[in-house]
């Protein structure tokens, strides 16, 4: 007999208890929802999410927005040149940090890929190394490197690079593991060595993913470079922090607008590169 939606609805109406979850399952669900609601309410209480405080904050935020308008317009090149220099420093920090992180992470990713590295202890040890590196937030790394190398863009570059080593290594290794074995088997059947199997069987599949990850993280690191500048790593973030500390909100908003515009341009160009490169790879399959 074919079960139709009408028959299922009729059976559910005739025997509702048969369609209910078992009692242990319902108890677990109630316990989890109770725990979630209790944790949510505790967080609201512990962090003082009082309606009066929220309303006061909204009013103050409105005052800050009022100070930001109209935006500041630089009327001389001497005044605007430091802003462009700060934007260039932030862009350079993101580019160099992303590039250095990718250069180190690329070979490490093969050691963490199951279909490349068959030695389980070594592979698991490398993967735990990824986790250790990713446990350190970029801002914490920047503060450490600032203590070691002093103020300026260099600590920001190193912080981004070290942070991206863990991120890139994990993402690259997962991309390598998700490749198909058929091209590799074809190269092996033709007499190719292990390196040739990786070069001609695995790499063409994984390179579009690696490129996409690199472009996205570069865009993300431009934003991270702004935050790093606030703690002393140079770039536009330092100038933004200086303007906010001096209550020059109109100039701060203009700098924020320039940061948004720079990120938008980078995102647009990254999209063009991804569509051209990845589309070309897909067209050759």
WODA-V66620 format. One record per residue. OMEGA is omega in radians with two decimals (NA if undefined). NEAR is the number of other ideal C-beta (glycine too) atoms within 12 Angstrom. D_LAST is the distance of its C-alpha to the last C-alpha in whole Angstrom. Layout:
omega	near	d_last
OMEGA	NEAR	D_LAST
OMEGA	NEAR	D_LAST
//
This chain:
omega	near	d_last
-3.13	6	46
3.13	7	43
3.11	11	43
3.09	10	43
3.12	10	43
3.12	11	47
3.12	13	48
3.12	16	46
3.12	14	48
3.11	14	51
3.12	17	51
3.13	16	50
-3.11	13	54
-3.10	12	56
-3.07	12	55
-3.10	11	53
-3.12	13	54
-3.11	12	52
3.11	14	49
3.07	12	50
3.13	13	48
-3.09	12	50
3.11	11	53
3.12	10	51
3.12	12	48
3.12	14	50
3.11	13	52
3.11	14	49
3.13	16	48
-3.14	15	51
-3.14	14	51
3.12	14	48
3.09	14	48
3.11	14	52
3.13	14	51
-3.14	14	48
3.12	14	51
3.11	15	53
3.13	14	51
3.14	15	50
3.12	14	54
3.12	13	54
3.09	13	52
-3.14	16	53
-3.05	12	57
-3.10	12	56
2.99	12	54
3.04	13	57
-3.14	16	55
3.14	13	59
-3.14	11	59
3.13	11	61
3.12	14	59
-3.13	15	56
3.09	13	58
3.11	14	59
3.12	16	56
3.13	14	55
3.12	14	58
3.11	14	57
3.06	15	54
3.08	14	55
3.13	15	57
3.11	19	55
3.10	18	52
3.11	14	56
-3.09	22	56
-3.07	24	52
-0.05	16	53
3.14	14	53
3.14	21	51
3.08	23	52
3.12	15	51
-3.02	19	52
3.12	8	54
3.13	10	54
3.14	11	51
3.13	11	53
-3.08	16	53
-3.09	20	49
3.11	14	48
3.12	24	48
3.10	33	46
3.10	21	43
3.10	22	44
3.07	33	43
3.11	37	40
3.10	23	39
3.13	32	40
3.11	43	38
3.13	36	35
3.09	29	35
-3.12	45	36
-3.11	47	33
-3.10	30	31
3.12	28	32
3.11	45	33
-3.12	40	29
-3.14	24	28
3.11	26	30
3.14	42	30
-3.13	31	26
3.14	20	27
-3.04	27	29
-3.06	39	27
3.10	30	24
3.13	21	25
-3.10	33	27
3.12	42	24
3.11	31	23
-3.13	30	27
-3.13	37	27
-3.07	32	23
-3.09	23	24
3.09	27	22
-3.13	31	22
-3.11	25	26
-3.13	13	28
-3.04	14	31
-3.14	13	32
3.13	12	35
-3.12	19	33
-3.14	26	30
3.10	17	33
3.10	17	35
3.14	31	32
3.07	27	31
3.04	19	35
3.03	24	35
-3.08	32	32
-3.13	18	34
-3.14	17	37
-3.11	30	36
3.12	25	35
-3.13	16	38
3.11	24	39
-3.11	21	39
-3.14	41	38
3.11	26	42
3.10	21	43
3.13	35	42
3.11	43	43
3.11	24	46
-3.11	23	46
3.07	33	45
3.08	28	47
-3.08	17	50
-3.01	16	49
-3.12	21	48
-3.11	15	50
3.10	21	49
-3.08	24	46
-3.06	36	42
3.09	27	42
3.11	35	42
3.11	50	40
-3.13	39	37
3.14	33	38
3.12	45	38
-3.10	49	35
-3.12	37	33
3.12	33	35
-3.10	41	34
3.09	45	30
3.12	39	30
-3.11	34	31
-3.12	37	28
-3.11	43	25
-3.14	39	26
-3.10	32	26
3.13	33	23
-3.12	42	21
3.10	37	22
3.09	23	21
3.12	31	18
-3.13	37	17
-3.08	25	19
3.11	17	17
3.13	30	14
3.12	17	13
-3.06	20	15
3.09	15	13
3.12	24	11
3.12	29	14
3.11	17	16
3.10	18	14
3.12	24	15
3.14	20	19
3.12	14	19
3.11	14	19
-3.13	11	21
3.10	19	20
-3.13	14	22
3.11	19	22
3.10	16	21
3.08	19	18
3.11	27	17
-3.07	28	17
-3.01	19	16
3.14	22	13
-3.06	29	12
-3.01	37	13
3.11	28	13
3.13	26	9
-2.97	30	9
-3.07	34	13
3.08	27	13
3.11	27	12
3.14	30	15
3.12	33	17
3.14	30	17
3.12	25	18
-3.14	34	21
-3.11	34	22
3.14	31	23
-3.11	27	24
3.05	37	27
3.08	36	28
3.12	29	29
-3.12	28	30
3.02	43	32
3.08	43	34
3.11	31	35
3.11	38	36
3.07	49	38
3.13	39	40
-3.12	33	41
3.10	46	42
-3.13	43	44
-3.12	32	46
3.03	31	47
-3.11	28	48
3.08	43	44
3.10	39	45
-3.08	50	43
3.12	44	43
3.10	36	44
3.12	36	47
3.11	36	48
3.10	35	48
3.12	25	50
-3.13	23	52
3.13	30	53
3.13	22	53
3.13	14	55
-3.14	14	57
3.06	14	57
-2.98	20	55
3.14	25	53
3.10	24	53
3.09	29	51
3.13	31	49
3.11	25	48
3.10	28	47
3.10	38	45
3.12	30	43
3.11	24	42
3.09	32	41
3.12	33	39
3.14	20	37
3.14	17	36
3.12	30	35
3.12	29	33
3.14	17	32
3.13	18	31
3.12	30	29
3.13	21	27
3.14	16	26
3.10	19	25
3.10	28	23
3.10	19	21
-3.13	15	20
3.13	22	19
-3.11	27	17
-3.14	19	16
-3.06	17	15
-3.10	22	13
3.09	26	11
3.11	17	10
3.10	16	9
-3.12	21	7
-3.13	16	6
-3.13	11	6
-3.11	12	4
NA	13	0
//
